Amino acid sequence: MTTSFLKRQFDSWAWAIGGLFLGLSLVGCTGGQDTEPSGKPKVVATNTILQDWTAEVAGDEVELVGILQPGADPHVYEPVPADNLRIEQADLIFYNGYNLEPGLIKLIESTQKSKVFAVGEVVTPLDFDYEGKREPDPHVWGDAKNAIKMVNAIRDQLIELSPEDKEEFTQNAAEFTKELAAVDQWIGQQMQTIPSQQRQLVTTHDAFQYYAKAYGLTVAGTLIGMSTEEQPSAQTVKRLSDDIEKAKVPAIFAETTINPALIKTVAAEAKVKLAEQELYSDSIGASGTEADTYIKMLQVNTRTIVEALGGNYTEFQAALSEEKK
């Protein structure tokens, strides 16, 4: 048996084994849902916030698959082959819209699926300047009142997909939006405890415009714009540092989905405190963390902002108990 023959045999075995592992990995990425069909509609949610909302409304009546993992940045995410498989198999796809997830939006559009819904686009957007043009701000979930609109839109789409489950979807959405309304009111109360001159928010990227407008803060500066693909220049870092010193803000904030190195540099140059807890901007936290749902994320962000800016924070559940007395 010649060396060349052995090499050809080895190469063919390697290709076969490699193909087997690729197939297994794609099945594994879908949570094994394709091997044991449940008969339930398959719903895909592109990001962790939409996945959380959809799970609240849908309960156990759909097979729900999320694409982005906690902590992933939707602005720069590049789809992998398993994402294409998930989208191809979906009966309904929820994505944010307003170009939050450009890579996934391009993939979704290429599939020509009929049941695709841009949840964020039910909200009239705020906008921002980008290369001399006005563009919609995609971070619509920062305002819990917007979340209520989007959750109700998810409910309506699920009812259209599975009419026999209308009663459960409606009840689940009603309970969830009631809690959203309560947390919305609570956030506003927490912000009022911050001294008025200190209600200024400086963050890594411009993801808190809706939150600030809804709850009485001013966005005093950001290191980069709406898209985290942007890279700040040395002049931008220096200008932001100077603005922070002039504004006399008590603290500035890093974010969980973005490398904190540059905002740490800004804090050092401006001689201002960098809040110990990073803000959750484009993703909820990993399972088991204190911000692993949308409502918990709002609570953690609010606590972080209130405490860093000199307010008096009251836990959400404790605040609800006081209201009931």
N, C-alpha and C positions, 0 to 999 in steps of 0.2 A: 504494500500500500504506500503510495508516494506521499511526500510532504504536501504537494499541491492539492492532492485529493483530500487529505485531512483538513487542510485549511478551508477548502470549499465547504466541507461538511460542517466544520465549526461555524463558519459564517452563516450558513443556512439555519443552523440551530439557534444562533444568536438572534437572527432576525425574527424567527418564530417566537422565541421566548420574549423578546422585546415587544412584539405585537400583542402577545398575551397580557403582559404587564400593563400596556397602554389601555387595552380594553377594560381590564380590571380596575384601573385607576379612574377611568371615566365613569364606570358604574358606581364606584365608591364615592365619587364626588357628588353624585345625585342622591346620596343617602340610601342607595339600594332600592329606590322607589320604582325603578323600571323593571325589577325582577319579580316583584309581587304586586301587580296592579290591585288597587283597592276599590276602583270604581268611582272614587271621589274626583272632582275636578282638580286639575293641577294648576296652581297659581304660583307665579314667580314674582318676587319683590326684589328690586335691584339693590336697595341699600337697607341698612339695619333699622333705620327709623320706620320706613314703610313696612318692613317685615314685622316689626313690633306691633304696629297699628293693625295690620291685616290679621295677625294672630289673635289680637283682642276681639276683633269683630267676627272672624270666621270660626273661632273655636276649633272643633274637631271635624268640621264639615268639608274641609278641603285639604289637599296635600299641598303644603306651603313650603317653598324652597326660596332661600335667600342667596343672593350671589355674593355681595360684598361681606366680608367678615368684620367683626368689631375692630375698630381702629384703622381700617383701610380708608384711604383717601379717594373719594369718588371722582374728583377732578382729574386725577392722573392714572386711574386704574386702567390697565390693559387687559381685555378679555382673554381667557384661555379656552382651549377646545371644549372643556367640560361646560363652559358657559353657553356655548352654542347649542350643545345637546339639551341643556335645561330649557333654553328658550324655544327650541324646536318642539319640545314635548309639552309646552305649557298650553293650557286652555285660556289663560288670562295672564297678562304681564302688567305689573305696576312699576312705573318708574317715576322719578321726580319731575323731570322736565326742566325747562329754562337752562338747558345745557349744563346741568350739574354733573352728569356722568357721560361725557362726550363719547368715550370709547364704547360704552354699553349701548348708548343711543344709536350709534352707527351700526352696531351688530343687530339690534332689534329691528331697525329700519330695513336691513338687508334681508331679513327673514320674511317680510311682507305678511306678518301675522295680522289677522283682523281684530283680535281682542287684545288691544294694547291701550293703556290708559296712563296719561301723564298726570299723576295725582296733584303735584304741586301747582299745576297750571289752572286749577280751579280758583286759585288765589290771585287777586289783582296785585302784580308785583311792584315793589319798590325798584328803583333802577340805580345805575352807577355809570360813571364815565369809563369807557374802555377804548383806547386808541382813537379818541375824538368822537366816539359814538356813545349813545345811551343804550345800555343793555339791561335786561331784567336780572335782578338779584335772585339767585335760586334758593337761598337759605330761608325759605318761607316758614319752616317749622319753629323758628325762634320765638314766634308769637303763638301762645297756646290757643288763642282764638282762631288763628289760621288752622291749627291742628284739628280743631272741631270741624271746620268746613271740609278738610281733607278726609277725616275719618268718615264723615257722612257720605262723601263721594265714594269711598271704598265700599261702604255698606251698599250703596245703590248698584255699583258694578257687580258685587257679589250676588245680590238678589237677581240681577239680570242673568248671571251665569248659572245660578242654582235656585230657581224660584221656589222650590219646595222647602228651602231652608230660610225663607223670608222672615219668619217669626223669630228664629234664633238670631239671625244677623241684626235684626232691628232691635231686639232686646239687648244684645251685647253692645251695640253701638251706643244705645241710650245710656247704659251704665257707664261706659268708658267716657263718653263726652261729659257726663255729669262730673266725673272726677277731674277731667281736663278743665272744666269751668272753675272748679274749686281751686286747682293749682294756679290757674291764671290769676284769680283774685288774690291768692296768697302771695304770689311773686310781687304784685304791685304793692302790697302791704309791706313786704320786706324791704323793697327799694326806698320806701318813705323813711326808713330808719337811718339811711345814709345821709350825712350832712349834705345839703343841696350843692355846695360848691365842689364836693368830692364825687358827684355822680357822673364820673367820666371814665369811659372804657377804652383802654388801649390793648389791642390783641395782635397776635401774629398775622392773621389774615382777616379780611373784611367779611366775617360770617355772622356778625351780631347786629346788623342794622335793624332787623325786625324786632329782635329782643329789646334793643335799646329804645326804639320808638314806642313799643308797647308798654314799657315799664319805667319810662321817665329817665333814661340815661342819655348821655351824649357820647357818640363815638369820637373820641378825641384823637385817635390815630391808629393806623395799622401799618405793619411792616411790608406786607404785600397786599395785592388787590383781592378780587373775588376768587380768581383761579390760583391755586397753589403751584401752578407751573411757572408763575412769574418768579424771577430771581432779583431781589433788591440789590441796588448798587451801593457802594460805600457812601455816596452822597445821600441816598435815601436813608440809610442807617443814621448818618450824622444829623440829617434834618429832623427825623423823628425824635432822636435823643434831645435835640434842642427844643422841640415843641413840648416834649414831656417836662423838661425842666421849667419852661415858662408856665405851663398849665398847673404845675405843682400837684400832679396826681399822686395819691398815696402808694399806688401799686399798679403794675401792668401784668398781663396774663399770657402765658403760653397755651398751646392747644395740643390735645392728645394725638391728633393725626399728622402733626407737623414737627419736624426736627426742631427742638427748642434752642439750638445753638445761637442763632442770630438774635432772637429776642433776649437771650441772656446777655449778649454783647450790648444790646441797646440799654438794658437795665443797668449794666455796669457803667456805661458811658454817661447815662442820665442820672446816675447815683439814686436810683429809685428801686424799691423792693419789687422783686418778681414773686408773684403769688406762689405758694408752695404747691397748691393743687392746680393742675392744668385744667383748662376748660374743655368740655366736650362740644365740638362744633359740628362736624360732618358725620359723626357716628356715635351710637351709644357705646357703653362699655362692654367688655367681655362678660360672658355668663358667670354669675357668682360675685361680680364686683358691685360696688354701691351704685353704679350708674348703668345697670344692665337692662333697663327699660327706658322708654322716652320720658315718662313722668319722673323716674328716679334721676335721669340725666338733668332735667330742669331743676330738680331740687338740689343736686350737687353743684351745678353751675351757680345757682342763686346763692347758696351758702358761701361758695368760694368768693363771689363778687361782693356780697354784703360784708363778710368778715374782712376782706382785704381793703375795702374802701371805707371802713370805719363805722359800719352799721351794727345793728343789734339783731342777730339772726334768731328766729324761732322755728323749730322743726315743723314740717308741714302737718303731720298728724296731730301734734300738740296744738297747732293753730286751729285745726278743725274742731278739736275737743273744746277749746275756749269759746268758739262761735256757738256751739250747741248749748252752752250753759245759760 
